[in-house]
Amino acid sequence: MVIYANEQDKFEISDKMTQQIEECVNKALEVHCIAEETEISVLFTDNSGIKEINSEMRNIDKETDVLSFP
């Protein structure tokens, strides 16, 4: 299951975009032989949002493109 959260307003999160993300997630799970029920969360945020998360979680006070956590 893919759960989405949108904290930005720069672009619309379309159904086509979420469908493509789910296809990528499903393929990655398949390639890595993860058959159990899995939950993936995707957060769309802006630069200040990602900077805040990066600072809180990694003690790095700057923007980044992607953060991932187990």
DOLOBA-704061 format. One record per residue: residue number from 0; y, x, z of N, C-alpha, C in turn. Coordinates in steps of 0.02 Angstrom, whole numbers, plus 50000, padded with zeros to 5 digits. Each point is the difference from the previous one (the first is absolute). Layout:
N
<NUM; <Y; X; Z>; <Y; X; Z>; <Y; X; Z>>
...
end
This chain:
70
<0; <49942; 50042; 50000>; <50058; 49958; 50000>; <50062; 50045; 50000>>
<1; <50048; 49982; 49958>; <50064; 50037; 49998>; <50054; 49954; 50028>>
<2; <50036; 50027; 50049>; <50054; 49963; 50032>; <50066; 50033; 49981>>
<3; <50048; 49960; 49978>; <50064; 50026; 49977>; <50056; 49981; 50047>>
<4; <50047; 50046; 50009>; <50062; 49986; 50036>; <50056; 50029; 49957>>
<5; <50054; 49962; 49995>; <50056; 50021; 49959>; <50063; 50003; 50042>>
<6; <50026; 50061; 50011>; <50061; 50011; 50039>; <50057; 50025; 49957>>
<7; <49996; 49990; 49936>; <50052; 50025; 49955>; <50022; 49943; 49953>>
<8; <50058; 50011; 49968>; <50024; 49948; 49954>; <50024; 50030; 49934>>
<9; <49976; 50060; 49984>; <50021; 50033; 49938>; <49961; 49975; 49939>>
<10; <49937; 49980; 50010>; <49962; 49973; 49944>; <49952; 49947; 50025>>
<11; <49983; 49954; 49954>; <49955; 49946; 50016>; <49927; 50024; 50000>>
<12; <49963; 49979; 50048>; <49928; 50015; 50003>; <49965; 49943; 49962>>
<13; <49980; 50015; 49939>; <49971; 49948; 49957>; <49925; 49992; 50013>>
<14; <49973; 49944; 49978>; <49928; 49988; 50004>; <49962; 50053; 49961>>
<15; <50028; 50020; 49942>; <49968; 50051; 49959>; <49996; 50066; 50039>>
<16; <50053; 50018; 50036>; <50000; 50061; 50039>; <49947; 49998; 50055>>
<17; <49997; 49945; 50037>; <49950; 49996; 50054>; <49929; 49999; 49971>>
<18; <49991; 49971; 49943>; <49934; 50000; 49968>; <49980; 50071; 49981>>
<19; <50046; 50038; 49973>; <49985; 50070; 49981>; <49985; 50042; 50062>>
<20; <50037; 49989; 50053>; <49987; 50037; 50062>; <49930; 49984; 50026>>
<21; <49982; 49936; 50000>; <49933; 49980; 50024>; <49945; 50029; 49956>>
<22; <50011; 50004; 49935>; <49950; 50031; 49956>; <49992; 50074; 50017>>
<23; <50054; 50034; 50013>; <49997; 50072; 50019>; <49965; 50008; 50067>>
<24; <50017; 49959; 50048>; <49968; 50003; 50066>; <49926; 49988; 49994>>
<25; <49980; 49948; 49963>; <49929; 49985; 49993>; <49962; 50056; 49966>>
<26; <50031; 50031; 49950>; <49968; 50056; 49966>; <49992; 50059; 50047>>
<27; <50052; 50015; 50040>; <49996; 50055; 50048>; <49945; 49988; 50051>>
<28; <49994; 49938; 50024>; <49947; 49984; 50048>; <49931; 50008; 49968>>
<29; <49994; 49979; 49938>; <49937; 50007; 49963>; <49982; 50073; 49990>>
<30; <50047; 50041; 49978>; <49988; 50071; 49987>; <49978; 50035; 50064>>
<31; <50029; 49980; 50057>; <49984; 50032; 50063>; <49944; 49964; 50038>>
<32; <49966; 49954; 49966>; <49942; 49964; 50028>; <50016; 49966; 50066>>
<33; <50056; 49969; 50004>; <50020; 49963; 50060>; <49986; 49927; 49987>>
<34; <49943; 49977; 50026>; <49978; 49932; 49986>; <50017; 49952; 50057>>
<35; <50013; 50027; 50059>; <50015; 49956; 50057>; <50067; 49965; 49990>>
<36; <50011; 49946; 50038>; <50063; 49964; 49996>; <50057; 50048; 50019>>
<37; <50048; 50006; 49956>; <50055; 50048; 50009>; <50066; 49965; 49993>>
<38; <50048; 50020; 50040>; <50067; 49973; 49996>; <50048; 50055; 49981>>
<39; <50039; 49989; 49948>; <50051; 50047; 49977>; <50068; 49966; 50005>>
<40; <50048; 50033; 50031>; <50067; 49974; 50005>; <50046; 50040; 49955>>
<41; <50041; 49964; 49962>; <50049; 50032; 49955>; <50069; 49976; 50021>>
<42; <50044; 50047; 50015>; <50068; 49985; 50020>; <50049; 50024; 49947>>
<43; <50041; 49955; 49975>; <50054; 50018; 49955>; <50062; 50005; 50043>>
<44; <50033; 50058; 50000>; <50059; 50010; 50041>; <50051; 50042; 49963>>
<45; <50057; 50011; 50030>; <50051; 50041; 49968>; <50001; 50069; 50033>>
<46; <50047; 50041; 49979>; <50002; 50069; 50025>; <50011; 50003; 50075>>
<47; <50043; 49958; 50027>; <50012; 50003; 50072>; <49938; 49975; 50039>>
<48; <49964; 49952; 49972>; <49939; 49975; 50032>; <49946; 50053; 50001>>
<49; <49989; 50035; 49945>; <49948; 50051; 49997>; <50018; 50060; 50043>>
<50; <50065; 50014; 50003>; <50024; 50055; 50043>; <49985; 49985; 50073>>
<51; <50013; 49938; 50020>; <49987; 49979; 50070>; <49926; 50005; 50017>>
<52; <49957; 49976; 49955>; <49928; 50003; 50012>; <49976; 50072; 50002>>
<53; <50024; 50041; 49954>; <49981; 50071; 49998>; <50021; 50035; 50064>>
<54; <50059; 49984; 50025>; <50025; 50030; 50062>; <49958; 49978; 50060>>
<55; <49985; 49935; 50004>; <49960; 49974; 50056>; <49929; 50027; 50000>>
<56; <49968; 50000; 49942>; <49928; 50015; 49996>; <49985; 50074; 49992>>
<57; <50047; 50038; 49969>; <49985; 50070; 49985>; <50052; 50049; 50027>>
<58; <50050; 49973; 50034>; <50055; 50042; 50027>; <50034; 50040; 49945>>
<59; <50004; 49971; 49940>; <50035; 50032; 49944>; <50056; 49952; 49981>>
<60; <50062; 50020; 50013>; <50057; 49956; 49991>; <50029; 50005; 49929>>
<61; <49958; 49980; 49951>; <50023; 49998; 49931>; <49959; 49950; 49961>>
<62; <50025; 49983; 49942>; <49966; 49952; 49956>; <49939; 50033; 49968>>
<63; <49953; 49958; 49980>; <49941; 50024; 49964>; <49980; 49945; 49951>>
<64; <49957; 50015; 49952>; <49979; 49951; 49951>; <49944; 49954; 50026>>
<65; <49952; 50030; 50035>; <49940; 49964; 50020>; <49980; 50023; 50070>>
<66; <49980; 49952; 50042>; <49968; 50015; 50064>; <49934; 49963; 50000>>
<67; <49948; 50031; 50026>; <49936; 49966; 50007>; <49970; 50017; 50067>>
<68; <49967; 49951; 50030>; <49969; 50009; 50065>; <49930; 49970; 49999>>
<69; <49954; 50030; 50036>; <49931; 49973; 50003>; <49999; 49935; 50039>>
end
